[in-house]
Amino acid sequence: MSMNGLDLFELVPALYRLKDAQLAQSQVLLTTLEQSRLATLQGMTTLTPEEQAELDELLAKAARGPLQSLLMIIQEQLAVMGADLDQLYDDQFIETCAQWVIPYIGDLIDYRAVKGIAPSVASPRAEVAHTISFRRRKGTVPVMEQLARDLTGWPAHAVEFFKLLMDSQYMNHIRLYNHYSPDLRHWKPGLQMDSGFDRTAHSVDVRRIASGRGRYNIQNIGIFLWSLHAYRLTKSPAVAVSPQCFRFSPLGQDIPLFNNPRPQGATITALAEPVNVPDRLKRRVLCNDLTGGAGVAYHGESNSLAIYLDGQLLNPYEIRVCNLAGADGSWNNLPAADNLYKVAVDPELGRLALPPGATGSRVQATFYYGFNADMGGGEYPRSSTLLVQDDAHVVKFPDTSGTLGYTTLEGAVEYAIAQFKPGEEAVAVEIIDSQIYTQTGSPAIAIDIPAHCTLELRAAERARATVVLGAEISVTGAASSVFALNGLVVSSGATPSSPSPATLLHIPLARKDGSDNLLSQLQLTHTTLVPGWALNPDGTPVHGDMPALIAEAVGLRVLVQKSILGAIRCTEFVTANISDSIVDATIRTNTAYSALDGESGGGPLTMTGCTVIGKLHATLLDLISDTLFWAGLATGDTWRAALIADRKQEGCVRFSYLPPNSITPRRFECVEQGPGVPQPLFFSLRYGDPAYAKLLTFTDDAVRRGADDGGEMGAFHFVLAPLRETDLMVRLQEYIPAGLEFGLIYEN
C-alpha cells in the first residue's frame, strides 16, 4: 500500500479502536458554533454537494477519538513525504518534472536557451525534450531543416552544397543525378536554378556562405527560408477586365498566386519539396500538375487553386495554363471560340480568361496570395480582436434567412443601429464571406451611433470582404459612442471631388442635424483603407495624393492596430494611437499625417512599431517607438522638414528611423537619415506586392536590429524576424557537422 493510500488507524488493534470510539462518545468534541451548524445541516431536507461535504466532515469529527485524530496528523505528514518521493522520481524526466527542474535538466545536456519567438519553441520544457530527441539525429540534414522550421516558424529547406558541385566523380561512388551540364530538354532544371530546389551542377564558390555571398562549396550547407506567408481567399469573385478577361485580385491589379504549403508533420523525416513551401506558383509547375487529374498537388479546394464557373468547381482537365501577358484589351493567348478548355489561367500574373462562348459566366476562385504577416485583414485567426463576442448582438450580412429586410450593406448597418437599446450596448454587422460589395450613394454608408453604444463593422472569422465605395463612409455619433472596423478591405471606385468624396472614411465635425459629432472613439483593427483609394492594373495607386481617413470630430480618439492605411488628416483636437501598422501616402514626398489642409500639424500622435511612407506633421509626438519614417521633401517644398512636431518640450522619440533634419522632441537611440548613415532597404513600397514594406535582409543592423528589443524598426517589428534568425543560428551551431559552415538564404 502506498503512503497516499495508507490508513494508520486501521492498523491499530481493534481493542484500542473501540476504546478510542468510546472515549469520543463520552466527550463533546465539537465547538458550540460547530454543534449549531451540525444541527442546522441535519435539519435541512435538501443539501448542496458543498453542504453535504460539510455535514460529513462534522459527523466524522464528532465521532473521532483523540488516537484517531493523532494518527490522522501523522498520516498527513507521511502523505506529504510520499508525494515528495513521487515527485523526486518524476523530476528525473523532462516530461513530468517540476517547472523549476527544467533549467537543471537543460544544463545537464548543455541545452542552449533561445528567445523562443516562434510558437513551436515557446515552451522551455518542449524545447529541452526536443533537444534530447534531436541529439539522436545530430548532424543530419533533416534535423537541421526541422530546426530551421521550428525556430523561425517559417518553411525551410536544408541543402548540402557539395552535392551540387561539378567535379570528376570517383568511379566507385558515382552520382548518376549529378551531371556537369543540365538536360536542356527538361524544364525543371532551368525553372529551379539558383533556388532552394536547384539540382544543377555548379562550379566552386570560395566566398564564405556565412557572409551571405558564397554558396557552392564542399563545407557549405544552405538553409533556405520562405518568410512570406500564403493567405487564402475563398470563392472570391474574379474582377472583370472585359467580358472575356478577369483578374484574381479583388482590387483588380496583377498579383502572383502562391502555393498553399503542405505540412511535413511534427517530425521531418523527408526533406521539403516545392509543394511544402509558400512560393509563387509558376506556370510550368501548375501546367504539369493539372495533367495529373485526380492526383494533382496544386489544384483543388484544399490545395492552392480552385476555379468556379457559375458555382461549379472546374476539374483539372478543364483548365489551361498559359501566358496571359499584355496590355488590357490585347492579352496574349486568349482562348478561341473552338477552345476545348473552359478557362485559361496565368498564375504568375493572377489573370484568367474565358473562351468567347463562355462570356457572361460568374467566375470565382479560391486562391492564395503572399504577404509578410497577419496585417490589414485576411482569412487568418483574429477572433480575439472582435469587440462583440455575443452572437445574439451580431447582424449577419448577407441575410441568408431572407427575413430581416435588408439587401445592402448600408441596410444591414441601419438595421443594426435600430437594434440598440437605451443604455450602453454593442452591436456588430458581420460580413460572412470574402466577396466584393459595391456601395453607391453619397455617402456610400452613413452611420449615426446612439449615445453610449458601440457599432462594429467587420468581416467574419476566416473571411476577408472587400468593400468598394461609390462615395465615402461617414460616421457620426452621440456622446461616448464608438465605431470599429475589423477585417475589411475598403477601396473606392469614385473620383475625388469637393466636398465629397474627399476620403474613404470620414468622421465629420457635425452630425446631419447640425449638432456636434460626439463620436468618442474610432477603432481600426486588421483593416485596410487602400492607399491611393484604388489600384491600377499594374498596382500603382489611382489617387495617390488623396487621404484615406479624415477625422474632424472634437475629442475623437483614433486607435489603429495591425492595419494598412492611406494618408490621415485630422484636426488638432483628435488624438491618434497607431501600432503595428502602415501609414502610406504612396510616395515619400506626399503627406502621410497632418491637419486638414495637408500642411499644418495634426492632432497628438502615438506610434509603436509602424512604417510611415510620406511626410508627417503633428502638434505633439507623444511617444514614437520602433517606428520607421520613410519621407523626404520635394523640390520647392514649403515644409521645413519631412517630420515635424510643433511641441518639442513634451513627448519622446525612441528607437526609430527619422528623415533628415527632423523636428522632434527628445530622442533616444534613433537613426537620422543622412550621408553615410544606414538606411532601410525595402523589397517594395507598392501596396499589393507580396513583400510590401518588408525590409531586405541585408539592411544595416542599425535599422534591422535597431528596435528596443533587437528586432527591426517598422510595421513588421512584431514579427521579430531578426530574433528568429538569431535563435536559429544559436541552435544550428550545435547540430551542424564538424568542419562545415551554414548560411541563411531567403527565398522570398
Phi and psi in degrees as a GROMACS rama.xvg file:
@    title "Ramachandran Plot"
@    xaxis  label "Phi"
@    yaxis  label "Psi"
@TYPE xy
-73.3767  164.855  SER-2
-65.5963  -31.3903  MET-3
-68.8526  -28.2246  ASN-4
-100.783  6.46199  GLY-5
-78.6299  132.722  LEU-6
-118.026  99.2839  ASP-7
-63.5866  -35.6752  LEU-8
-64.0308  -32.5286  PHE-9
-69.9279  -18.9002  GLU-10
-85.081  -11.5544  LEU-11
-74.1101  139.391  VAL-12
-52.4103  147.309  PRO-13
-59.7666  -33.2448  ALA-14
-58.4316  -44.8222  LEU-15
-71.783  -31.2355  TYR-16
-68.2712  -38.5231  ARG-17
-66.1643  -43.1854  LEU-18
-62.7222  -37.1822  LYS-19
-65.9654  -39.3481  ASP-20
-66.9188  -40.7058  ALA-21
-62.4366  -40.3069  GLN-22
-63.5824  -38.5126  LEU-23
-64.922  -36.1705  ALA-24
-73.3671  -25.8255  GLN-25
-84.6549  -7.22646  SER-26
-125.664  154.525  GLN-27
-94.6778  109.652  VAL-28
-97.5711  -5.48531  LEU-29
-100.566  146.985  LEU-30
-72.2075  167.539  THR-31
-59.3721  -42.2726  THR-32
-65.1191  -39.8921  LEU-33
-68.6465  -36.5103  GLU-34
-64.1724  -40.5963  GLN-35
-65.0882  -41.8722  SER-36
-67.1544  -37.1511  ARG-37
-63.4143  -43.0523  LEU-38
-63.0418  -39.6782  ALA-39
-63.3458  -45.2899  THR-40
-67.1318  -37.9144  LEU-41
-68.9052  -24.8334  GLN-42
-84.5493  -9.21725  GLY-43
-83.7669  139.585  MET-44
-83.5978  -32.9624  THR-45
-125.991  129.438  THR-46
-120.132  142.639  LEU-47
-75.3844  163.952  THR-48
-55.9576  -37.1063  PRO-49
-68.032  -41.8126  GLU-50
-67.4094  -36.9942  GLU-51
-64.3267  -40.597  GLN-52
-64.4398  -39.2047  ALA-53
-65.1012  -39.8209  GLU-54
-63.1257  -45.3703  LEU-55
-60.9266  -39.4214  ASP-56
-66.7636  -41.5434  GLU-57
-66.7469  -40.7444  LEU-58
-63.781  -41.3126  LEU-59
-65.1575  -39.3004  ALA-60
-67.3877  -36.3457  LYS-61
-68.4464  -28.9119  ALA-62
-98.3258  2.09476  ALA-63
-96.4465  126.464  ARG-64
-83.0456  173.728  GLY-65
-65.1304  -34.6924  PRO-66
-65.5515  -44.0617  LEU-67
-64.6002  -38.4445  GLN-68
-64.4788  -42.2344  SER-69
-61.9658  -44.8231  LEU-70
-66.8631  -30.9196  LEU-71
-63.4366  -39.7425  MET-72
-64.9369  -43.549  ILE-73
-63.3888  -39.5556  ILE-74
-65.4032  -36.4311  GLN-75
-61.6711  -41.8526  GLU-76
-68.9249  -36.4036  GLN-77
-63.8898  -37.3366  LEU-78
-64.9537  -39.7254  ALA-79
-62.9249  -42.5123  VAL-80
-63.9995  -40.5887  MET-81
-63.9792  -42.2933  GLY-82
-63.4554  -36.8859  ALA-83
-66.4725  -39.8078  ASP-84
-66.8029  -38.9955  LEU-85
-63.0588  -42.4503  ASP-86
-67.8038  -33.1173  GLN-87
-60.9222  -38.312  LEU-88
-69.55  -43.4862  TYR-89
-62.5329  -30.784  ASP-90
-69.1891  -7.09666  ASP-91
-81.6288  -6.70439  GLN-92
-125.556  135.828  PHE-93
-64.8635  -29.3365  ILE-94
-69.9181  -29.8796  GLU-95
-118.936  -2.12162  THR-96
-69.8999  159.677  CYS-97
-68.0617  159.658  ALA-98
-60.4048  -36.8545  GLN-99
-71.323  -16.6145  TRP-100
-82.7683  -21.2279  VAL-101
-54.5419  -47.8862  ILE-102
-60.6157  -31.8268  PRO-103
-71.7771  -40.9104  TYR-104
-65.0895  -40.4152  ILE-105
-60.433  -38.9047  GLY-106
-68.4316  -34.8666  ASP-107
-62.4469  -34.4187  LEU-108
-100.348  10.8352  ILE-109
59.6129  44.5548  ASP-110
-71.539  132.552  TYR-111
-99.0371  116.938  ARG-112
-70.7729  144.572  ALA-113
-125.328  172.142  VAL-114
-71.7282  -23.6902  LYS-115
69.2514  50.4466  GLY-116
-73.6961  -48.3146  ILE-117
-66.981  143.212  ALA-118
-58.2241  -32.5856  PRO-119
-70.2851  -15.644  SER-120
-120.145  19.2602  VAL-121
-77.3999  -19.6363  ALA-122
-97.0434  115.863  SER-123
-59.5446  -36.7986  PRO-124
-61.8625  -47.3821  ARG-125
-65.093  -36.2804  ALA-126
-67.0037  -41.8676  GLU-127
-64.517  -39.7874  VAL-128
-63.361  -42.3456  ALA-129
-64.1309  -37.7487  HIS-130
-59.9726  -42.4361  THR-131
-60.8869  -41.765  ILE-132
-68.0536  -42.8504  SER-133
-66.1285  -28.1357  PHE-134
-59.854  -28.5613  ARG-135
-70.1681  -21.8243  ARG-136
-115.614  20.5558  ARG-137
-57.108  134.048  LYS-138
90.478  -6.02035  GLY-139
-89.1256  154.52  THR-140
-66.1224  -42.9765  VAL-141
-57.9825  -37.3216  PRO-142
-70.4688  -33.4797  VAL-143
-67.6486  -37.2499  MET-144
-66.465  -40.3056  GLU-145
-67.4483  -38.9118  GLN-146
-59.6707  -44.092  LEU-147
-62.1916  -42.9678  ALA-148
-66.5894  -45.4455  ARG-149
-71.9989  -39.002  ASP-150
-79.2822  -26.0179  LEU-151
-99.4364  -24.7233  THR-152
79.4076  7.64945  GLY-153
-112.629  149.385  TRP-154
-59.0894  143.751  PRO-155
-142.61  162.064  ALA-156
-148.539  127.654  HIS-157
-101.028  136.259  ALA-158
-130.945  129.447  VAL-159
-87.7092  107.951  GLU-160
-71.4343  -18.2443  PHE-161
-66.1546  -21.8702  PHE-162
-73.7729  -13.6826  LYS-163
-105.855  12.2243  LEU-164
-85.0016  137.126  LEU-165
-81.0726  123.804  MET-166
-155.809  169.506  ASP-167
-81.0423  119.044  SER-168
-83.8062  148.515  GLN-169
-73.4211  126.123  TYR-170
-67.0236  -20.7654  MET-171
-86.7377  -2.88374  ASN-172
-146.006  72.3619  HIS-173
-85.6567  130.551  ILE-174
-98.9745  98.5904  ARG-175
-65.0641  -25.0107  LEU-176
-82.8416  -11.4418  TYR-177
-97.4632  95.2627  ASN-178
-98.0175  148.529  HIS-179
-63.683  -37.2317  TYR-180
-131.201  146.686  SER-181
-71.2642  158.642  PRO-182
-80.8264  106.993  ASP-183
-73.4959  -7.39779  LEU-184
-80.2808  -9.73464  ARG-185
-109.635  145.427  HIS-186
-87.0608  -25.2231  TRP-187
-62.6523  -45.7921  LYS-188
-57.0554  -40.8999  PRO-189
-70.5493  -37.2849  GLY-190
-69.7499  -32.8951  LEU-191
-97.0393  3.35693  GLN-192
-62.455  136.996  MET-193
65.0051  15.0647  ASP-194
-104.569  -177.729  SER-195
-68.5104  -14.9042  GLY-196
-112.034  22.1942  PHE-197
-65.3251  132.362  ASP-198
-122.73  9.57899  ARG-199
-85.2105  152.76  THR-200
-79.0321  144.548  ALA-201
-128.303  155.389  HIS-202
-76.5682  161.666  SER-203
-68.0734  143.883  VAL-204
-119.571  112.627  ASP-205
-86.0375  -5.0603  VAL-206
-71.6778  149.925  ARG-207
-71.7408  134.132  ARG-208
-70.8775  -27.8017  ILE-209
-64.7937  -23.5672  ALA-210
-79.6082  -7.99013  SER-211
84.8595  9.22312  GLY-212
-112.006  -45.567  ARG-213
-84.6507  158.397  GLY-214
-138.444  -66.8997  ARG-215
-87.4155  96.6863  TYR-216
-153.49  164.186  ASN-217
-62.2623  -41.6184  ILE-218
-89.4994  5.68308  GLN-219
-96.3913  136.756  ASN-220
-124.7  125.023  ILE-221
-98.8034  131.444  GLY-222
-106.693  102.452  ILE-223
-86.4599  133.846  PHE-224
-124.571  139.84  LEU-225
-113.249  95.2514  TRP-226
-86.3788  -13.9524  SER-227
-80.3226  148.907  LEU-228
-105.687  153.8  HIS-229
-98.3241  120.46  ALA-230
-109.868  138.468  TYR-231
-90.283  142.302  ARG-232
-123.184  123.207  LEU-233
-100.703  121.986  THR-234
48.0449  48.2291  LYS-235
-80.8685  134.911  SER-236
-67.1354  133.586  PRO-237
-71.6182  140.245  ALA-238
-87.2063  124.508  VAL-239
-76.5457  130.499  ALA-240
-94.7867  -37.134  VAL-241
-152.667  174.952  SER-242
-56.8786  -21.4377  PRO-243
-106.108  -23.4594  GLN-244
-113.602  141.254  CYS-245
-141.104  160.392  PHE-246
-123.524  146.907  ARG-247
-70.2819  -37.8172  PHE-248
-64.2523  131.575  SER-249
-62.668  -19.854  PRO-250
-93.6052  -0.952122  LEU-251
82.2818  18.7431  GLY-252
-110.436  162.973  GLN-253
-69.4097  131.334  ASP-254
-140.182  146.705  ILE-255
-78.8119  139.84  PRO-256
-83.0796  149.716  LEU-257
-115.316  156.907  PHE-258
-82.4575  137.55  ASN-259
-83.3506  108.351  ASN-260
-67.6444  138.089  PRO-261
-83.9478  135.145  ARG-262
-68.5254  149.677  PRO-263
-97.3888  -0.22025  GLN-264
93.7823  169.545  GLY-265
-64.8121  -36.1677  ALA-266
-116.926  125.413  THR-267
-83.749  117.085  ILE-268
-111.474  -21.4788  THR-269
-124.965  137.74  ALA-270
-64.4823  155.974  LEU-271
-63.3542  146.421  ALA-272
-115.738  169.646  GLU-273
-54.4004  -29.1839  PRO-274
-72.2784  -11.5241  VAL-275
-95.6105  0.978935  ASN-276
-126.802  148.452  VAL-277
-84.9093  75.4153  PRO-278
-107.889  168.484  ASP-279
-62.1508  141.26  ARG-280
-84.9038  117.031  LEU-281
-87.348  152.148  LYS-282
-60.1063  -49.5067  ARG-283
-65.2998  -36.1994  ARG-284
-65.627  -47.4386  VAL-285
-66.4179  -40.5197  LEU-286
-61.5885  -45.336  CYS-287
-64.726  -34.3418  ASN-288
-70.2561  -39.764  ASP-289
-65.4572  -24.0758  LEU-290
-70.5708  -11.6104  THR-291
-78.3854  -8.04119  GLY-292
62.363  -118.796  GLY-293
-69.4312  -18.4942  ALA-294
-96.989  23.4759  GLY-295
-69.6771  152.467  VAL-296
-103.998  -23.6653  ALA-297
-108.486  -26.2734  TYR-298
-96.3319  142.577  HIS-299
132.821  159.076  GLY-300
-62.4604  -31.1495  GLU-301
-96.7952  2.69331  SER-302
-106.179  -139.205  ASN-303
-95.2652  -24.7846  SER-304
-150.437  129.85  LEU-305
-139.203  131.804  ALA-306
-118.508  136.804  ILE-307
-122.887  133.261  TYR-308
-113.52  119.518  LEU-309
52.1796  40.0781  ASP-310
84.2822  -5.28744  GLY-311
-100.322  129.34  GLN-312
-71.3772  128.181  LEU-313
-78.4151  144.854  LEU-314
-87.8059  164.484  ASN-315
-57.7826  -30.7276  PRO-316
-76.6369  -7.5987  TYR-317
-97.0342  3.4672  GLU-318
-116.581  131.498  ILE-319
-111.98  132.456  ARG-320
-99.9301  129.052  VAL-321
-155.03  174.114  CYS-322
-90.1685  110.407  ASN-323
-101.803  30.1948  LEU-324
-66.0776  162.666  ALA-325
127.339  160.54  GLY-326
-69.2132  152.479  ALA-327
-57.5075  134.913  ASP-328
98.2844  -14.9853  GLY-329
-148.464  52.1885  SER-330
-66.0692  148.807  TRP-331
-76.142  152.957  ASN-332
57.7173  35.215  ASN-333
-66.1613  141.052  LEU-334
-61.6049  142.201  PRO-335
-86.6045  170.762  ALA-336
-64.3256  -32.9168  ALA-337
-92.2926  19.4124  ASP-338
-65.1382  138.441  ASN-339
-82.5074  -15.3367  LEU-340
-94.787  152.529  TYR-341
-86.4621  -19.9938  LYS-342
-156.78  147.944  VAL-343
-112.858  137.434  ALA-344
-129.398  138.259  VAL-345
-121.161  98.3639  ASP-346
-70.2556  -21.9156  PRO-347
-77.8012  -24.798  GLU-348
-108.393  -9.42215  LEU-349
68.4428  40.7996  GLY-350
-116.986  157.993  ARG-351
-148.07  139.767  LEU-352
-136.65  144.222  ALA-353
-107.166  153.044  LEU-354
-68.4883  156.858  PRO-355
-54.6854  -33.6151  PRO-356
-72.817  -14.9395  GLY-357
-101.653  3.91128  ALA-358
-62.9038  144.851  THR-359
98.4854  -9.01966  GLY-360
-73.7381  150.026  SER-361
-84.0631  118.699  ARG-362
-108.628  125.374  VAL-363
-131.549  158.296  GLN-364
-148.869  141.493  ALA-365
-103.898  119.542  THR-366
-148.864  176.541  PHE-367
-123.685  136.318  TYR-368
-118.021  161.588  TYR-369
-101.223  141.16  GLY-370
-158.894  168.113  PHE-371
-86.6011  -28.2218  ASN-372
-163.237  172.055  ALA-373
-74.7969  93.2912  ASP-374
-154.211  143.413  MET-375
81.7619  7.05184  GLY-376
95.7609  145.256  GLY-377
167.253  173.408  GLY-378
-85.0509  50.2422  GLU-379
-115.18  162.549  TYR-380
-64.3131  128.694  PRO-381
-151.56  22.5595  ARG-382
-60.3817  -29.1892  SER-383
-68.4674  -16.6935  SER-384
-94.2325  -5.41882  THR-385
-74.2636  134.48  LEU-386
-74.9634  -41.9262  LEU-387
-98.5318  111.151  VAL-388
-98.9219  -19.4796  GLN-389
-84.2289  117.101  ASP-390
-62.0569  -21.7107  ASP-391
-66.3714  -19.3605  ALA-392
-109.261  22.4031  HIS-393
-113.33  124.966  VAL-394
-98.7268  117.474  VAL-395
-83.0857  141.227  LYS-396
-137.575  132.104  PHE-397
-68.0042  161.008  PRO-398
-80.2693  98.2986  ASP-399
-72.11  -20.4305  THR-400
-77.6555  -27.8073  SER-401
73.2638  16.5831  GLY-402
-114.171  -6.06771  THR-403
-91.6658  -11.5491  LEU-404
90.4796  3.0345  GLY-405
-116.951  147.393  TYR-406
-126.51  -10.8478  THR-407
-118.976  164.113  THR-408
-64.2751  -40.1292  LEU-409
-62.529  -37.7879  GLU-410
-64.8598  -37.7721  GLY-411
-64.9919  -37.9064  ALA-412
-65.0041  -43.82  VAL-413
-63.5106  -39.1617  GLU-414
-63.5702  -42.2417  TYR-415
-64.0649  -42.1782  ALA-416
-63.04  -34.1262  ILE-417
-68.1152  -17.1992  ALA-418
-81.4082  -11.5431  GLN-419
-63.7096  139.206  PHE-420
-108.434  160.755  LYS-421
-56.3391  138.585  PRO-422
99.9462  -170.54  GLY-423
-82.6269  129.874  GLU-424
-159.066  161.352  GLU-425
-133.115  134.734  ALA-426
-132.688  143.73  VAL-427
-120.594  142.257  ALA-428
-104.305  116.92  VAL-429
-115.017  119.597  GLU-430
-84.018  123.744  ILE-431
-91.7412  -2.1059  ILE-432
-139.863  -173.997  ASP-433
-109.047  40.0819  SER-434
-85.1697  176.256  GLN-435
-106.074  126.25  ILE-436
-119.093  120.989  TYR-437
-98.9737  126.731  THR-438
-113.129  123.192  GLN-439
-106.84  -176.906  THR-440
96.5696  171.956  GLY-441
-139.602  106.945  SER-442
-71.9425  164.389  PRO-443
-63.9716  -43.186  ALA-444
-136.89  118.92  ILE-445
-104.821  123.302  ALA-446
-124.363  128.534  ILE-447
-131.505  116.051  ASP-448
-101.666  132.511  ILE-449
-65.1844  167.971  PRO-450
-63.2044  141.788  ALA-451
61.3764  24.8679  HIS-452
-118.495  155.047  CYS-453
-122.263  129.234  THR-454
-116.807  125.285  LEU-455
-114.483  123.187  GLU-456
-106.978  116.331  LEU-457
-146.781  163.048  ARG-458
-91.3436  147.805  ALA-459
-67.1485  161.088  ALA-460
-55.0639  136.382  GLU-461
65.2637  32.7073  ARG-462
-141.654  152.476  ALA-463
-142.29  96.7636  ARG-464
-85.5269  149.101  ALA-465
-113.322  124.901  THR-466
-108.788  118.898  VAL-467
-105.207  117.317  VAL-468
-91.4661  147.495  LEU-469
-96.3743  -13.8499  GLY-470
-143.358  -118.837  ALA-471
-138.337  159.215  GLU-472
-87.7927  124.002  ILE-473
-113.061  126.451  SER-474
-124.577  125.503  VAL-475
-131.247  169.631  THR-476
-168.354  164.46  GLY-477
-86.8924  -171.206  ALA-478
-59.341  137.494  ALA-479
60.3988  28.4803  SER-480
-90.0246  154.395  SER-481
-134.601  138.326  VAL-482
-125.025  136.112  PHE-483
-133.277  140.35  ALA-484
-115.063  137.114  LEU-485
-147.617  121.309  ASN-486
82.3753  9.90768  GLY-487
-104.608  152.678  LEU-488
-111.504  119.807  VAL-489
-114.613  122.577  VAL-490
-130.781  -176.989  SER-491
-142.474  140.112  SER-492
-103.995  9.75375  GLY-493
-90.0487  164.966  ALA-494
-101.196  129.828  THR-495
-57.4822  138.697  PRO-496
-151.211  168.62  SER-497
-111.577  131.678  SER-498
-85.9704  -16.0174  PRO-499
-144.75  142.851  SER-500
-85.7757  136.645  PRO-501
-111.917  -5.93407  ALA-502
-161.851  -179.553  THR-503
-88.386  -45.9591  LEU-504
-124.194  121.431  LEU-505
-121.835  126.445  HIS-506
-110.657  90.809  ILE-507
-70.7617  169.679  PRO-508
-72.5213  -33.1976  LEU-509
-129.955  157.566  ALA-510
-81.11  175.668  ARG-511
-62.6606  -30.8979  LYS-512
-85.1074  3.5169  ASP-513
94.2713  -9.75226  GLY-514
-76.0558  164.703  SER-515
-64.5411  140.988  ASP-516
-78.7468  111.12  ASN-517
-103.013  19.1351  LEU-518
-53.5142  124.659  LEU-519
-91.5595  -28.4874  SER-520
-149.421  138.129  GLN-521
-120.665  122.53  LEU-522
-115.847  127.832  GLN-523
-120.95  114.061  LEU-524
-129.948  128.564  THR-525
49.3036  45.6504  HIS-526
-123.788  150.015  THR-527
-122.686  119.532  THR-528
-101.656  102.505  LEU-529
-54.7548  122.221  VAL-530
-59.8728  126.998  PRO-531
82.5088  9.65568  GLY-532
73.1513  -45.9986  TRP-533
-154.865  169.968  ALA-534
-118.874  140.97  LEU-535
-75.0055  167.674  ASN-536
-56.8411  -29.8542  PRO-537
-86.7095  4.7335  ASP-538
92.3735  -6.16469  GLY-539
-73.2498  148.545  THR-540
-70.1571  145.546  PRO-541
-77.1529  -46.6589  VAL-542
-124.884  72.7864  HIS-543
-63.2108  -23.5105  GLY-544
-97.2315  7.2195  ASP-545
-96.7203  141.344  MET-546
-73.3372  153.943  PRO-547
-97.131  -20.7302  ALA-548
-139.78  127.84  LEU-549
-121.42  122.617  ILE-550
-122.485  118.687  ALA-551
-118.314  -20.0357  GLU-552
-61.8506  129.629  ALA-553
-67.8716  131.066  VAL-554
84.8755  3.16356  GLY-555
-70.5688  138.769  LEU-556
-110.021  125.137  ARG-557
-104.748  119.639  VAL-558
-114.912  122.11  LEU-559
-124.791  128.931  VAL-560
-137.196  130.878  GLN-561
45.6698  52.5492  LYS-562
-130.521  164.458  SER-563
-121.597  121.687  ILE-564
-126.957  151.835  LEU-565
-76.6437  -163.741  GLY-566
-63.3303  152.497  ALA-567
-118.359  135.744  ILE-568
-124.356  125.678  ARG-569
-148.747  152.08  CYS-570
-76.1202  171.063  THR-571
-70.9019  -9.73545  GLU-572
-97.0417  9.16189  PHE-573
-111.296  132.4  VAL-574
-106.241  143.248  THR-575
-126.303  136.597  ALA-576
-128.985  111.387  ASN-577
-121.684  130.779  ILE-578
-138.216  143.593  SER-579
49.8504  47.4025  ASP-580
-140.82  169.703  SER-581
-118.884  128.07  ILE-582
-112.773  113.089  VAL-583
-123.543  111.59  ASP-584
-88.8733  11.647  ALA-585
79.1409  -34.1662  THR-586
-139.48  156.388  ILE-587
-70.4368  -15.8749  ARG-588
-94.4421  -6.82609  THR-589
-77.8528  168.2  ASN-590
-93.5706  120.565  THR-591
-90.435  -32.7915  ALA-592
-150.245  127.127  TYR-593
-170.466  -174.351  SER-594
-74.1253  -176.266  ALA-595
-63.9124  -26.9923  LEU-596
-81.4711  -3.9323  ASP-597
82.4462  2.48672  GLY-598
-132.962  -43.0194  GLU-599
-68.321  169.947  SER-600
-73.9573  128.221  GLY-601
-76.994  -179.907  GLY-602
-65.4854  168.281  GLY-603
-52.6684  140.01  PRO-604
-131.109  135.728  LEU-605
-122.385  130.529  THR-606
-135.058  131.928  MET-607
-134.323  119.419  THR-608
62.2835  54.7151  GLY-609
-124.675  158.77  CYS-610
-117.002  125.375  THR-611
-117.013  120.575  VAL-612
-107.461  104.656  ILE-613
127.546  170.098  GLY-614
-74.5577  155.324  LYS-615
-140.466  131.421  LEU-616
-135.388  114.816  HIS-617
-126.648  150.89  ALA-618
-66.3511  -33.0472  THR-619
-148.988  130.236  LEU-620
-98.9187  91.4915  LEU-621
-63.1717  -49.0505  ASP-622
-154.384  123.83  LEU-623
-121.208  119.729  ILE-624
-139.555  136.507  SER-625
55.4162  34.1136  ASP-626
-112.871  144.64  THR-627
-115.041  117.092  LEU-628
-102.391  119.082  PHE-629
-112.211  91.5133  TRP-630
-143.129  158.469  ALA-631
-161.548  168.275  GLY-632
-101.001  137.049  LEU-633
-81.1029  163.387  ALA-634
-59.6904  127.333  THR-635
79.3614  12.9596  GLY-636
-66.7655  140.471  ASP-637
-88.3378  -5.94672  THR-638
-73.2827  143.424  TRP-639
-72.7019  -33.4526  ARG-640
-155.89  165.831  ALA-641
-81.3817  -12.2023  ALA-642
-136.26  117.712  LEU-643
-132.426  132.204  ILE-644
-118.016  124.651  ALA-645
-68.0866  -36.9931  ASP-646
-102.853  106.655  ARG-647
-94.4491  -9.18663  LYS-648
-85.2343  -7.77626  GLN-649
-133.264  145.552  GLU-650
100.534  177.89  GLY-651
-154.996  142.732  CYS-652
-124.104  120.98  VAL-653
-136.763  144.456  ARG-654
48.3564  48.5094  PHE-655
-133.348  160.082  SER-656
-103.213  126.997  TYR-657
-119.731  151.307  LEU-658
-69.4615  168.321  PRO-659
-62.5959  142.053  PRO-660
58.2415  32.114  ASN-661
-61.9242  141.349  SER-662
-103.057  103.077  ILE-663
-136.785  165.601  THR-664
-71.366  -170.619  PRO-665
-55.7337  146.011  ARG-666
-116.275  158.201  ARG-667
-146.586  121.134  PHE-668
54.0344  44.7463  GLU-669
-99.9699  161.088  CYS-670
-118.576  122.294  VAL-671
-106.833  130.272  GLU-672
-59.734  138.431  GLN-673
-178.658  174.651  GLY-674
-58.2394  128.233  PRO-675
76.9715  3.0625  GLY-676
-96.8453  136.361  VAL-677
-57.3879  148.456  PRO-678
-136.901  158.992  GLN-679
-69.7449  142.075  PRO-680
-117.171  114.658  LEU-681
-98.6331  146.053  PHE-682
-65.0105  -45.6008  PHE-683
-159.263  146.804  SER-684
-116.792  21.4434  LEU-685
-107.68  117.359  ARG-686
-58.7522  135.148  TYR-687
107.39  -22.5913  GLY-688
-72.6102  145.869  ASP-689
-56.942  -37.9545  PRO-690
-101.666  34.2013  ALA-691
-58.7875  125.518  TYR-692
64.2521  14.3757  ALA-693
-88.9579  136.186  LYS-694
-79.8255  140.198  LEU-695
-64.8683  148.656  LEU-696
-68.9691  -21.8238  THR-697
-95.4487  18.2638  PHE-698
-61.1188  140.748  THR-699
-56.4642  142.856  ASP-700
-61.7929  -20.618  ASP-701
-61.2359  -25.6981  ALA-702
-104.612  -48.074  VAL-703
-71.6575  -25.0244  ARG-704
-123.927  29.6144  ARG-705
-96.2247  3.24632  GLY-706
-75.1553  172.313  ALA-707
-65.9537  -21.9383  ASP-708
-109.099  13.0919  ASP-709
87.6142  1.61704  GLY-710
-84.4231  -173.791  GLY-711
-86.5397  150.937  GLU-712
-72.6856  151.892  MET-713
112.068  -173.998  GLY-714
-66.2114  -26.5115  ALA-715
-97.8993  23.1184  PHE-716
-58.2073  -37.098  HIS-717
-66.6809  -16.8252  PHE-718
-71.5081  -30.2866  VAL-719
56.9166  44.7373  LEU-720
-58.5616  -44.6438  ALA-721
-61.215  -34.2752  PRO-722
-71.9049  -31.7313  LEU-723
-63.9588  -42.3991  ARG-724
-60.212  -44.0718  GLU-725
-61.5958  -43.876  THR-726
-56.2012  -45.2277  ASP-727
-65.4906  -42.8694  LEU-728
-66.4993  -36.5245  MET-729
-63.7029  -45.3817  VAL-730
-75.6506  -35.4354  ARG-731
-66.1778  -27.8598  LEU-732
-56.6245  -30.5344  GLN-733
-80.2144  -30.4028  GLU-734
-103.445  -10.6152  TYR-735
-74.7312  140.515  ILE-736
-59.8257  150.457  PRO-737
-59.1688  135.537  ALA-738
85.9064  -6.21273  GLY-739
-99.7827  165.172  LEU-740
-135.799  144.313  GLU-741
-120.102  160.959  PHE-742
-144.855  147.896  GLY-743
-94.6973  128.691  LEU-744
-127.164  118.435  ILE-745
-84.9871  126.598  TYR-746
-88.3636  -25.2085  GLU-747
